[in-house]
Amino acid sequence: MSPISMVLVVIIAFLAGMEGILDEFQFHQPLVACTLIGLVTGHLTEGIILGGSLQMIALGWANIGAAVAPDAALASVASAIILVLGGEGTKGVSTAIAIAIPLAVAGLFLTMIVRTLSVACVHRMDAAAENANFKGVETWHIIAIVMQGLRIAIPAALLLVIPAATVQGALASMPAWLTDGMAIGGGMVVAVGYAMVINMMATKEVWPFFAIGFVLAALSELTLIALGVIGVSLALIYLAVTENKGSSNGGSGGNLGDPLGDILNDYE
């Protein structure tokens, strides 16, 4: 990997770490982080495939109460780097996915350290606020955010220091039962993540669209772009019909002889 690519990867990792807290430009999402790393390293196809697979897993990760979700940023950046250094192309995606899961859990430890250190920054900001020192509040706020970026950038830089031959040798030395098991486990984790998303989003209004999409994907040779266009079209039709139904009913909720409108009324 060229020095320029290594610097760009570290920058992407830094932005992913900050976005894990800011959640504004979504650099920490696997689809974005892996794609960008694949782009700057010349492995765009592999990055997109890895990011899309990890994104299906990360969709089921959420911070609920005091429970902190696995670190998607570290999992995305580290697994993408390992995939690039491994030099196996798309064949190494399944192994990278399996490696990403323990990395995401390990990222919780780094998150805990950074958030503990951030407590001191909060006290500093409180002291600055008492003295009406707005510049001091902003400075400590920036320091806390930079710490979050370094949480991902430093492990990424350490991974980049490892020679590619060493990574390739380690991956090649894995027995077949381990690599096959990791591939199967990675596929199962993707399915579990998608099932968690369905469990959270499943409603009687959504199930018909899910069934249509499943049939189109399973029984046709349509590309993902074609399926996406069909999905967007169905969503627009649904929104248009719903809006027209609401305006035509005038709040009466009566049967106007529109079969589709009657079906939508049953779903409400």
JOBEL-V562695 format. One record per residue. N is the residue number from 1. OMEGA is omega in degrees with one decimal (* if undefined). NEAR is the number of other C-alpha atoms within 12 Angstrom. Layout:
N,OMEGA,NEAR / N,OMEGA,NEAR
This chain:
1,-177.2,27 / 2,179.0,15 / 3,179.5,14 / 4,178.4,14 / 5,179.2,23 / 6,178.4,28 / 7,179.8,22 / 8,178.0,28 / 9,178.9,40 / 10,177.6,36 / 11,177.7,28 / 12,178.3,43 / 13,178.7,47 / 14,178.7,33 / 15,178.3,38 / 16,178.7,45 / 17,178.3,46 / 18,-178.0,35 / 19,174.7,32 / 20,177.5,40 / 21,-177.4,29 / 22,176.8,20 / 23,-176.6,16 / 24,-178.1,14 / 25,172.2,16 / 26,176.4,24 / 27,-177.8,34 / 28,179.5,43 / 29,-176.2,41 / 30,-177.4,45 / 31,-179.5,36 / 32,-175.7,34 / 33,-178.2,47 / 34,179.0,50 / 35,-180.0,36 / 36,178.1,37 / 37,175.7,45 / 38,-179.8,38 / 39,-175.5,25 / 40,179.1,28 / 41,-179.9,32 / 42,178.8,28 / 43,-173.7,30 / 44,-177.7,25 / 45,179.4,26 / 46,179.6,37 / 47,179.7,40 / 48,-179.6,30 / 49,179.2,31 / 50,-179.6,49 / 51,178.8,45 / 52,179.2,29 / 53,179.1,42 / 54,179.9,50 / 55,177.2,36 / 56,176.9,30 / 57,-175.2,38 / 58,178.3,37 / 59,179.4,31 / 60,179.3,26 / 61,-180.0,31 / 62,175.2,20 / 63,-178.5,17 / 64,-178.3,10 / 65,179.4,7 / 66,-180.0,7 / 67,-178.7,11 / 68,-178.8,20 / 69,175.0,27 / 70,-174.2,32 / 71,-179.3,40 / 72,-177.6,50 / 73,-180.0,54 / 74,179.3,54 / 75,-177.7,47 / 76,-175.6,55 / 77,-176.5,56 / 78,-179.0,49 / 79,177.5,45 / 80,178.4,58 / 81,179.2,54 / 82,178.6,50 / 83,-179.5,45 / 84,-178.8,43 / 85,-179.0,36 / 86,176.6,34 / 87,-179.2,30 / 88,-179.4,23 / 89,-179.0,26 / 90,178.5,25 / 91,-178.9,21 / 92,-177.6,33 / 93,-178.6,40 / 94,177.6,37 / 95,178.9,38 / 96,178.2,44 / 97,179.9,49 / 98,178.3,36 / 99,-176.0,35 / 100,-176.2,43 / 101,176.7,38 / 102,176.5,24 / 103,178.6,29 / 104,177.7,33 / 105,177.9,22 / 106,178.2,25 / 107,176.9,31 / 108,179.2,27 / 109,177.4,21 / 110,177.4,28 / 111,-179.6,31 / 112,179.5,22 / 113,-177.3,19 / 114,-179.6,27 / 115,175.3,22 / 116,177.5,17 / 117,-179.6,22 / 118,177.3,23 / 119,177.5,18 / 120,177.8,18 / 121,179.1,26 / 122,178.4,24 / 123,177.0,19 / 124,178.5,25 / 125,176.8,26 / 126,179.1,20 / 127,178.4,18 / 128,179.4,20 / 129,178.0,19 / 130,178.8,13 / 131,-179.5,13 / 132,179.4,13 / 133,-176.6,16 / 134,177.5,17 / 135,177.9,16 / 136,177.7,22 / 137,180.0,23 / 138,-178.4,20 / 139,-180.0,19 / 140,175.3,27 / 141,178.7,27 / 142,178.8,20 / 143,-179.7,24 / 144,179.2,31 / 145,178.6,30 / 146,176.7,31 / 147,177.9,32 / 148,177.2,37 / 149,179.0,34 / 150,178.2,32 / 151,178.8,39 / 152,-175.4,46 / 153,-178.2,34 / 154,175.6,27 / 155,178.2,30 / 156,179.2,37 / 157,178.6,28 / 158,177.8,21 / 159,-179.3,30 / 160,179.4,36 / 161,-179.5,22 / 162,178.8,21 / 163,-179.8,19 / 164,179.9,22 / 165,179.1,20 / 166,178.8,18 / 167,-179.9,26 / 168,178.0,21 / 169,178.9,16 / 170,179.1,19 / 171,-179.5,26 / 172,-178.9,18 / 173,179.0,15 / 174,177.6,16 / 175,-176.8,12 / 176,-178.0,13 / 177,179.8,12 / 178,-179.5,19 / 179,177.8,25 / 180,178.2,18 / 181,177.7,19 / 182,177.8,27 / 183,179.1,25 / 184,178.9,19 / 185,177.7,23 / 186,177.1,31 / 187,178.6,26 / 188,179.6,22 / 189,176.9,30 / 190,179.7,31 / 191,178.7,22 / 192,178.1,22 / 193,178.9,25 / 194,178.4,25 / 195,177.4,20 / 196,177.5,20 / 197,178.7,21 / 198,-179.2,19 / 199,179.7,16 / 200,-172.7,15 / 201,-172.7,16 / 202,173.0,17 / 203,-179.0,15 / 204,175.2,18 / 205,-173.8,20 / 206,-173.9,22 / 207,178.3,16 / 208,179.3,20 / 209,177.5,23 / 210,179.7,22 / 211,179.1,17 / 212,179.9,18 / 213,-180.0,26 / 214,-179.7,17 / 215,-180.0,15 / 216,-179.0,20 / 217,-174.3,20 / 218,-171.4,14 / 219,-179.6,12 / 220,177.7,14 / 221,-179.4,12 / 222,176.5,17 / 223,178.3,14 / 224,178.2,16 / 225,178.6,12 / 226,177.7,16 / 227,177.8,23 / 228,177.9,16 / 229,178.1,15 / 230,179.3,22 / 231,178.3,24 / 232,179.7,16 / 233,178.1,16 / 234,178.9,20 / 235,178.5,20 / 236,177.4,14 / 237,179.9,17 / 238,180.0,22 / 239,-179.8,16 / 240,179.8,15 / 241,179.4,23 / 242,179.2,23 / 243,179.4,17 / 244,179.1,18 / 245,-179.4,28 / 246,-178.7,21 / 247,-178.1,14 / 248,179.6,18 / 249,179.8,20 / 250,178.6,13 / 251,-177.4,13 / 252,179.2,12 / 253,-177.2,19 / 254,178.7,16 / 255,-178.7,19 / 256,179.6,17 / 257,179.2,14 / 258,-176.9,17 / 259,180.0,13 / 260,177.4,18 / 261,178.2,26 / 262,178.3,20 / 263,178.5,20 / 264,176.7,24 / 265,178.7,24 / 266,-179.8,14 / 267,-177.4,15 / 268,*,14
